[in-house]
């Protein structure tokens, strides 16, 4: 079964529980094909990156929290606590 998204990128659905990601998607994201990948999940999203994808995505928010006087370790502790309770 093939699923097509709005950008005409094809993702192959496999019966064995493996998701195959086309190399074009990695290249579009600026991820080299010959590097080790880190895969993390948050509710409804799979993040793929070279280093700590969740932290990379959250950097703009961490700046806002910092401006509000909330330390990054406090935010990370809350995020980690929420992840464990799901």
Backbone atoms as SQL, in Angstrom:
CREATE TABLE atoms (id INTEGER PRIMARY KEY, chain TEXT, resi INTEGER, resn TEXT, atom TEXT, x REAL, y REAL, z REAL);
INSERT INTO atoms VALUES
  (1, 'A', 1, 'UNK', 'N', 0.843, -1.175, 0.000),
  (2, 'A', 1, 'UNK', 'CA', 0.000, 0.000, 0.000),
  (3, 'A', 1, 'UNK', 'C', 0.887, 1.238, 0.000),
  (4, 'A', 2, 'UNK', 'N', 0.625, 2.207, -0.870),
  (5, 'A', 2, 'UNK', 'CA', 1.405, 3.436, -0.927),
  (6, 'A', 2, 'UNK', 'C', 0.525, 4.604, -0.518),
  (7, 'A', 3, 'UNK', 'N', 1.109, 5.509, 0.247),
  (8, 'A', 3, 'UNK', 'CA', 0.397, 6.694, 0.684),
  (9, 'A', 3, 'UNK', 'C', 1.106, 7.906, 0.099),
  (10, 'A', 4, 'UNK', 'N', 0.358, 8.866, -0.398),
  (11, 'A', 4, 'UNK', 'CA', 0.956, 10.046, -1.018),
  (12, 'A', 4, 'UNK', 'C', 0.574, 11.274, -0.222),
  (13, 'A', 5, 'UNK', 'N', 1.593, 12.095, 0.147),
  (14, 'A', 5, 'UNK', 'CA', 1.266, 13.332, 0.842),
  (15, 'A', 5, 'UNK', 'C', 1.182, 14.476, -0.161),
  (16, 'A', 6, 'UNK', 'N', 0.946, 15.699, 0.307),
  (17, 'A', 6, 'UNK', 'CA', 0.730, 16.842, -0.568),
  (18, 'A', 6, 'UNK', 'C', 1.939, 17.182, -1.426),
  (19, 'A', 7, 'UNK', 'N', 3.138, 16.835, -1.002),
  (20, 'A', 7, 'UNK', 'CA', 4.337, 17.151, -1.758),
  (21, 'A', 7, 'UNK', 'C', 4.723, 16.041, -2.732),
  (22, 'A', 8, 'UNK', 'N', 3.881, 15.103, -2.935),
  (23, 'A', 8, 'UNK', 'CA', 4.108, 14.000, -3.873),
  (24, 'A', 8, 'UNK', 'C', 5.278, 13.098, -3.469),
  (25, 'A', 9, 'UNK', 'N', 5.593, 13.044, -2.175),
  (26, 'A', 9, 'UNK', 'CA', 6.622, 12.146, -1.684),
  (27, 'A', 9, 'UNK', 'C', 5.954, 10.846, -1.279),
  (28, 'A', 10, 'UNK', 'N', 6.471, 9.753, -1.761),
  (29, 'A', 10, 'UNK', 'CA', 5.847, 8.468, -1.477),
  (30, 'A', 10, 'UNK', 'C', 6.498, 7.811, -0.262),
  (31, 'A', 11, 'UNK', 'N', 5.680, 7.252, 0.586),
  (32, 'A', 11, 'UNK', 'CA', 6.128, 6.495, 1.745),
  (33, 'A', 11, 'UNK', 'C', 5.508, 5.118, 1.627),
  (34, 'A', 12, 'UNK', 'N', 6.336, 4.117, 1.718),
  (35, 'A', 12, 'UNK', 'CA', 5.871, 2.752, 1.558),
  (36, 'A', 12, 'UNK', 'C', 5.414, 2.193, 2.905),
  (37, 'A', 13, 'UNK', 'N', 4.176, 1.769, 3.011),
  (38, 'A', 13, 'UNK', 'CA', 3.673, 1.126, 4.221),
  (39, 'A', 13, 'UNK', 'C', 3.996, -0.355, 4.105),
  (40, 'A', 14, 'UNK', 'N', 4.662, -0.885, 5.127),
  (41, 'A', 14, 'UNK', 'CA', 5.048, -2.295, 5.104),
  (42, 'A', 14, 'UNK', 'C', 4.323, -3.051, 6.196),
  (43, 'A', 15, 'UNK', 'N', 4.092, -4.281, 5.936),
  (44, 'A', 15, 'UNK', 'CA', 3.359, -5.125, 6.878),
  (45, 'A', 15, 'UNK', 'C', 4.196, -5.548, 8.089),
  (46, 'A', 16, 'UNK', 'N', 5.524, -5.433, 8.005),
  (47, 'A', 16, 'UNK', 'CA', 6.380, -5.920, 9.089),
  (48, 'A', 16, 'UNK', 'C', 6.683, -4.860, 10.146),
  (49, 'A', 17, 'UNK', 'N', 5.982, -3.722, 10.125),
  (50, 'A', 17, 'UNK', 'CA', 6.179, -2.705, 11.144),
  (51, 'A', 17, 'UNK', 'C', 7.403, -1.837, 10.931),
  (52, 'A', 18, 'UNK', 'N', 7.918, -1.766, 9.725),
  (53, 'A', 18, 'UNK', 'CA', 9.087, -0.948, 9.413),
  (54, 'A', 18, 'UNK', 'C', 8.643, 0.204, 8.528),
  (55, 'A', 19, 'UNK', 'N', 9.058, 1.404, 8.876),
  (56, 'A', 19, 'UNK', 'CA', 8.771, 2.576, 8.061),
  (57, 'A', 19, 'UNK', 'C', 10.011, 2.900, 7.255),
  (58, 'A', 20, 'UNK', 'N', 9.872, 2.964, 5.964),
  (59, 'A', 20, 'UNK', 'CA', 10.981, 3.282, 5.079),
  (60, 'A', 20, 'UNK', 'C', 10.857, 4.740, 4.657),
  (61, 'A', 21, 'UNK', 'N', 11.876, 5.542, 4.976),
  (62, 'A', 21, 'UNK', 'CA', 11.856, 6.967, 4.663),
  (63, 'A', 21, 'UNK', 'C', 12.743, 7.211, 3.447),
  (64, 'A', 22, 'UNK', 'N', 12.197, 7.784, 2.393),
  (65, 'A', 22, 'UNK', 'CA', 13.007, 8.053, 1.197),
  (66, 'A', 22, 'UNK', 'C', 14.167, 9.005, 1.508),
  (67, 'A', 23, 'UNK', 'N', 15.310, 8.770, 0.903),
  (68, 'A', 23, 'UNK', 'CA', 16.490, 9.590, 1.163),
  (69, 'A', 23, 'UNK', 'C', 16.261, 11.050, 0.800),
  (70, 'A', 24, 'UNK', 'N', 15.364, 11.313, -0.132),
  (71, 'A', 24, 'UNK', 'CA', 15.079, 12.706, -0.507),
  (72, 'A', 24, 'UNK', 'C', 14.562, 13.508, 0.685),
  (73, 'A', 25, 'UNK', 'N', 13.798, 12.861, 1.564),
  (74, 'A', 25, 'UNK', 'CA', 13.290, 13.566, 2.741),
  (75, 'A', 25, 'UNK', 'C', 14.425, 13.946, 3.691),
  (76, 'A', 26, 'UNK', 'N', 15.377, 13.035, 3.873),
  (77, 'A', 26, 'UNK', 'CA', 16.518, 13.340, 4.738),
  (78, 'A', 26, 'UNK', 'C', 17.339, 14.480, 4.140),
  (79, 'A', 27, 'UNK', 'N', 17.598, 14.409, 2.842),
  (80, 'A', 27, 'UNK', 'CA', 18.386, 15.451, 2.188),
  (81, 'A', 27, 'UNK', 'C', 17.680, 16.807, 2.256),
  (82, 'A', 28, 'UNK', 'N', 16.373, 16.828, 2.097),
  (83, 'A', 28, 'UNK', 'CA', 15.601, 18.065, 2.183),
  (84, 'A', 28, 'UNK', 'C', 15.722, 18.681, 3.573),
  (85, 'A', 29, 'UNK', 'N', 15.812, 17.827, 4.589),
  (86, 'A', 29, 'UNK', 'CA', 15.948, 18.306, 5.969),
  (87, 'A', 29, 'UNK', 'C', 17.391, 18.671, 6.313),
  (88, 'A', 30, 'UNK', 'N', 18.318, 18.472, 5.357),
  (89, 'A', 30, 'UNK', 'CA', 19.718, 18.782, 5.621),
  (90, 'A', 30, 'UNK', 'C', 20.439, 17.707, 6.407),
  (91, 'A', 31, 'UNK', 'N', 19.934, 16.498, 6.367),
  (92, 'A', 31, 'UNK', 'CA', 20.538, 15.379, 7.093),
  (93, 'A', 31, 'UNK', 'C', 21.355, 14.553, 6.107),
  (94, 'A', 32, 'UNK', 'N', 22.673, 14.435, 6.322),
  (95, 'A', 32, 'UNK', 'CA', 23.509, 13.628, 5.419),
  (96, 'A', 32, 'UNK', 'C', 23.092, 12.158, 5.457),
  (97, 'A', 33, 'UNK', 'N', 23.215, 11.499, 4.327),
  (98, 'A', 33, 'UNK', 'CA', 22.788, 10.094, 4.243),
  (99, 'A', 33, 'UNK', 'C', 23.744, 9.143, 4.959),
  (100, 'A', 34, 'UNK', 'N', 24.963, 9.579, 5.226),
  (101, 'A', 34, 'UNK', 'CA', 25.959, 8.681, 5.815),
  (102, 'A', 34, 'UNK', 'C', 26.173, 8.923, 7.309),
  (103, 'A', 35, 'UNK', 'N', 25.217, 9.545, 7.990),
  (104, 'A', 35, 'UNK', 'CA', 25.395, 9.812, 9.417),
  (105, 'A', 35, 'UNK', 'C', 24.486, 8.907, 10.252),
  (106, 'A', 36, 'UNK', 'N', 24.805, 8.816, 11.533),
  (107, 'A', 36, 'UNK', 'CA', 23.935, 8.104, 12.470),
  (108, 'A', 36, 'UNK', 'C', 22.740, 8.992, 12.767),
  (109, 'A', 37, 'UNK', 'N', 21.581, 8.383, 12.892),
  (110, 'A', 37, 'UNK', 'CA', 20.359, 9.131, 13.142),
  (111, 'A', 37, 'UNK', 'C', 19.847, 8.893, 14.550),
  (112, 'A', 38, 'UNK', 'N', 19.219, 9.909, 15.106),
  (113, 'A', 38, 'UNK', 'CA', 18.518, 9.768, 16.373),
  (114, 'A', 38, 'UNK', 'C', 17.038, 9.970, 16.058),
  (115, 'A', 39, 'UNK', 'N', 16.219, 9.054, 16.525),
  (116, 'A', 39, 'UNK', 'CA', 14.781, 9.127, 16.289),
  (117, 'A', 39, 'UNK', 'C', 14.093, 9.257, 17.640),
  (118, 'A', 40, 'UNK', 'N', 13.266, 10.301, 17.770),
  (119, 'A', 40, 'UNK', 'CA', 12.514, 10.528, 18.997),
  (120, 'A', 40, 'UNK', 'C', 11.046, 10.744, 18.621),
  (121, 'A', 41, 'UNK', 'N', 10.181, 10.452, 19.553),
  (122, 'A', 41, 'UNK', 'CA', 8.758, 10.663, 19.299),
  (123, 'A', 41, 'UNK', 'C', 8.161, 11.557, 20.370),
  (124, 'A', 42, 'UNK', 'N', 7.228, 12.369, 19.944),
  (125, 'A', 42, 'UNK', 'CA', 6.357, 13.112, 20.850),
  (126, 'A', 42, 'UNK', 'C', 4.956, 12.842, 20.342),
  (127, 'A', 43, 'UNK', 'N', 3.977, 13.188, 21.106),
  (128, 'A', 43, 'UNK', 'CA', 2.603, 12.860, 20.768),
  (129, 'A', 43, 'UNK', 'C', 2.275, 13.262, 19.324),
  (130, 'A', 44, 'UNK', 'N', 2.054, 12.282, 18.471),
  (131, 'A', 44, 'UNK', 'CA', 1.646, 12.512, 17.091),
  (132, 'A', 44, 'UNK', 'C', 2.752, 12.836, 16.108),
  (133, 'A', 45, 'UNK', 'N', 4.026, 12.812, 16.546),
  (134, 'A', 45, 'UNK', 'CA', 5.128, 13.219, 15.668),
  (135, 'A', 45, 'UNK', 'C', 6.318, 12.284, 15.851),
  (136, 'A', 46, 'UNK', 'N', 6.962, 11.952, 14.743),
  (137, 'A', 46, 'UNK', 'CA', 8.243, 11.242, 14.761),
  (138, 'A', 46, 'UNK', 'C', 9.289, 12.243, 14.314),
  (139, 'A', 47, 'UNK', 'N', 10.303, 12.485, 15.149),
  (140, 'A', 47, 'UNK', 'CA', 11.369, 13.426, 14.827),
  (141, 'A', 47, 'UNK', 'C', 12.644, 12.651, 14.513),
  (142, 'A', 48, 'UNK', 'N', 13.282, 12.976, 13.403),
  (143, 'A', 48, 'UNK', 'CA', 14.524, 12.330, 12.985),
  (144, 'A', 48, 'UNK', 'C', 15.572, 13.414, 12.842),
  (145, 'A', 49, 'UNK', 'N', 16.723, 13.211, 13.467),
  (146, 'A', 49, 'UNK', 'CA', 17.794, 14.193, 13.373),
  (147, 'A', 49, 'UNK', 'C', 19.131, 13.569, 13.681),
  (148, 'A', 50, 'UNK', 'N', 20.154, 14.404, 13.622),
  (149, 'A', 50, 'UNK', 'CA', 21.506, 13.932, 13.913),
  (150, 'A', 50, 'UNK', 'C', 21.739, 13.916, 15.414),
  (151, 'A', 51, 'UNK', 'N', 21.273, 14.969, 16.100),
  (152, 'A', 51, 'UNK', 'CA', 21.427, 15.062, 17.552),
  (153, 'A', 51, 'UNK', 'C', 20.139, 15.594, 18.178),
  (154, 'A', 52, 'UNK', 'N', 19.651, 14.963, 19.182),
  (155, 'A', 52, 'UNK', 'CA', 18.533, 15.412, 20.025),
  (156, 'A', 52, 'UNK', 'C', 17.468, 16.190, 19.258),
  (157, 'A', 53, 'UNK', 'N', 16.705, 15.528, 18.395),
  (158, 'A', 53, 'UNK', 'CA', 15.707, 16.231, 17.603),
  (159, 'A', 53, 'UNK', 'C', 14.682, 17.011, 18.421),
  (160, 'A', 54, 'UNK', 'N', 14.258, 16.489, 19.549),
  (161, 'A', 54, 'UNK', 'CA', 13.266, 17.202, 20.361),
  (162, 'A', 54, 'UNK', 'C', 13.854, 18.518, 20.854),
  (163, 'A', 55, 'UNK', 'N', 15.086, 18.485, 21.335),
  (164, 'A', 55, 'UNK', 'CA', 15.721, 19.714, 21.816),
  (165, 'A', 55, 'UNK', 'C', 15.918, 20.697, 20.670),
  (166, 'A', 56, 'UNK', 'N', 16.284, 20.207, 19.499),
  (167, 'A', 56, 'UNK', 'CA', 16.477, 21.074, 18.343),
  (168, 'A', 56, 'UNK', 'C', 15.184, 21.784, 17.982),
  (169, 'A', 57, 'UNK', 'N', 14.085, 21.050, 17.969),
  (170, 'A', 57, 'UNK', 'CA', 12.789, 21.635, 17.637),
  (171, 'A', 57, 'UNK', 'C', 12.333, 22.602, 18.725),
  (172, 'A', 58, 'UNK', 'N', 12.681, 22.328, 19.961),
  (173, 'A', 58, 'UNK', 'CA', 12.214, 23.152, 21.082),
  (174, 'A', 58, 'UNK', 'C', 13.072, 24.388, 21.353),
  (175, 'A', 59, 'UNK', 'N', 14.223, 24.539, 20.678),
  (176, 'A', 59, 'UNK', 'CA', 15.120, 25.677, 20.968),
  (177, 'A', 59, 'UNK', 'C', 14.412, 27.025, 20.938),
  (178, 'A', 60, 'UNK', 'N', 13.584, 27.325, 19.936),
  (179, 'A', 60, 'UNK', 'CA', 12.910, 28.637, 19.959),
  (180, 'A', 60, 'UNK', 'C', 12.036, 28.823, 21.202),
  (181, 'A', 61, 'UNK', 'N', 11.411, 27.757, 21.663),
  (182, 'A', 61, 'UNK', 'CA', 10.572, 27.839, 22.852),
  (183, 'A', 61, 'UNK', 'C', 11.412, 28.016, 24.111),
  (184, 'A', 62, 'UNK', 'N', 12.580, 27.364, 24.137),
  (185, 'A', 62, 'UNK', 'CA', 13.458, 27.504, 25.299),
  (186, 'A', 62, 'UNK', 'C', 13.892, 28.951, 25.458),
  (187, 'A', 63, 'UNK', 'N', 14.081, 29.663, 24.335),
  (188, 'A', 63, 'UNK', 'CA', 14.444, 31.079, 24.403),
  (189, 'A', 63, 'UNK', 'C', 13.314, 31.880, 25.053),
  (190, 'A', 64, 'UNK', 'N', 12.083, 31.588, 24.686),
  (191, 'A', 64, 'UNK', 'CA', 10.929, 32.280, 25.282),
  (192, 'A', 64, 'UNK', 'C', 10.856, 31.981, 26.776),
  (193, 'A', 65, 'UNK', 'N', 11.029, 30.707, 27.145),
  (194, 'A', 65, 'UNK', 'CA', 11.003, 30.359, 28.567),
  (195, 'A', 65, 'UNK', 'C', 12.120, 31.079, 29.318),
  (196, 'A', 66, 'UNK', 'N', 13.298, 31.177, 28.691),
  (197, 'A', 66, 'UNK', 'CA', 14.423, 31.866, 29.306),
  (198, 'A', 66, 'UNK', 'C', 14.077, 33.332, 29.544),
  (199, 'A', 67, 'UNK', 'N', 13.438, 33.959, 28.567),
  (200, 'A', 67, 'UNK', 'CA', 13.033, 35.354, 28.717),
  (201, 'A', 67, 'UNK', 'C', 11.995, 35.533, 29.827),
  (202, 'A', 68, 'UNK', 'N', 11.249, 34.475, 30.107),
  (203, 'A', 68, 'UNK', 'CA', 10.264, 34.512, 31.193),
  (204, 'A', 68, 'UNK', 'C', 10.883, 34.146, 32.543),
  (205, 'A', 69, 'UNK', 'N', 12.184, 33.828, 32.525),
  (206, 'A', 69, 'UNK', 'CA', 12.881, 33.488, 33.762),
  (207, 'A', 69, 'UNK', 'C', 12.804, 32.018, 34.137),
  (208, 'A', 70, 'UNK', 'N', 12.391, 31.182, 33.197),
  (209, 'A', 70, 'UNK', 'CA', 12.307, 29.741, 33.466),
  (210, 'A', 70, 'UNK', 'C', 13.555, 29.089, 32.894),
  (211, 'A', 71, 'UNK', 'N', 14.292, 28.405, 33.742),
  (212, 'A', 71, 'UNK', 'CA', 15.556, 27.781, 33.347),
  (213, 'A', 71, 'UNK', 'C', 15.325, 26.589, 32.409),
  (214, 'A', 72, 'UNK', 'N', 16.229, 26.377, 31.440),
  (215, 'A', 72, 'UNK', 'CA', 16.093, 25.236, 30.518),
  (216, 'A', 72, 'UNK', 'C', 15.986, 23.885, 31.229),
  (217, 'A', 73, 'UNK', 'N', 16.731, 23.714, 32.326),
  (218, 'A', 73, 'UNK', 'CA', 16.659, 22.428, 33.034),
  (219, 'A', 73, 'UNK', 'C', 15.282, 22.204, 33.657),
  (220, 'A', 74, 'UNK', 'N', 14.585, 23.288, 34.041),
  (221, 'A', 74, 'UNK', 'CA', 13.229, 23.160, 34.566),
  (222, 'A', 74, 'UNK', 'C', 12.265, 22.699, 33.468),
  (223, 'A', 75, 'UNK', 'N', 12.421, 23.286, 32.282),
  (224, 'A', 75, 'UNK', 'CA', 11.570, 22.909, 31.148),
  (225, 'A', 75, 'UNK', 'C', 11.825, 21.449, 30.774),
  (226, 'A', 76, 'UNK', 'N', 13.112, 21.072, 30.682),
  (227, 'A', 76, 'UNK', 'CA', 13.455, 19.691, 30.328),
  (228, 'A', 76, 'UNK', 'C', 12.948, 18.711, 31.372),
  (229, 'A', 77, 'UNK', 'N', 13.018, 19.091, 32.641),
  (230, 'A', 77, 'UNK', 'CA', 12.515, 18.214, 33.702),
  (231, 'A', 77, 'UNK', 'C', 11.017, 18.002, 33.557),
  (232, 'A', 78, 'UNK', 'N', 10.290, 19.067, 33.250),
  (233, 'A', 78, 'UNK', 'CA', 8.847, 18.937, 33.049),
  (234, 'A', 78, 'UNK', 'C', 8.526, 18.100, 31.825),
  (235, 'A', 79, 'UNK', 'N', 9.284, 18.304, 30.751),
  (236, 'A', 79, 'UNK', 'CA', 9.059, 17.516, 29.538),
  (237, 'A', 79, 'UNK', 'C', 9.355, 16.048, 29.795),
  (238, 'A', 80, 'UNK', 'N', 10.418, 15.776, 30.523),
  (239, 'A', 80, 'UNK', 'CA', 10.763, 14.396, 30.847),
  (240, 'A', 80, 'UNK', 'C', 9.736, 13.758, 31.736),
  (241, 'A', 81, 'UNK', 'N', 9.204, 14.529, 32.703),
  (242, 'A', 81, 'UNK', 'CA', 8.182, 14.023, 33.603),
  (243, 'A', 81, 'UNK', 'C', 6.925, 13.687, 32.820),
  (244, 'A', 82, 'UNK', 'N', 6.522, 14.555, 31.896),
  (245, 'A', 82, 'UNK', 'CA', 5.323, 14.325, 31.108),
  (246, 'A', 82, 'UNK', 'C', 5.513, 13.096, 30.216),
  (247, 'A', 83, 'UNK', 'N', 6.697, 12.938, 29.639),
  (248, 'A', 83, 'UNK', 'CA', 6.967, 11.797, 28.766),
  (249, 'A', 83, 'UNK', 'C', 6.805, 10.485, 29.521),
  (250, 'A', 84, 'UNK', 'N', 7.273, 10.466, 30.794),
  (251, 'A', 84, 'UNK', 'CA', 7.186, 9.236, 31.592),
  (252, 'A', 84, 'UNK', 'C', 5.746, 8.904, 31.998),
  (253, 'A', 85, 'UNK', 'N', 4.895, 9.942, 32.139),
  (254, 'A', 85, 'UNK', 'CA', 3.545, 9.695, 32.619),
  (255, 'A', 85, 'UNK', 'C', 2.566, 9.352, 31.511),
  (256, 'A', 86, 'UNK', 'N', 2.959, 9.455, 30.259),
  (257, 'A', 86, 'UNK', 'CA', 2.046, 9.131, 29.141),
  (258, 'A', 86, 'UNK', 'C', 1.835, 7.665, 29.020);
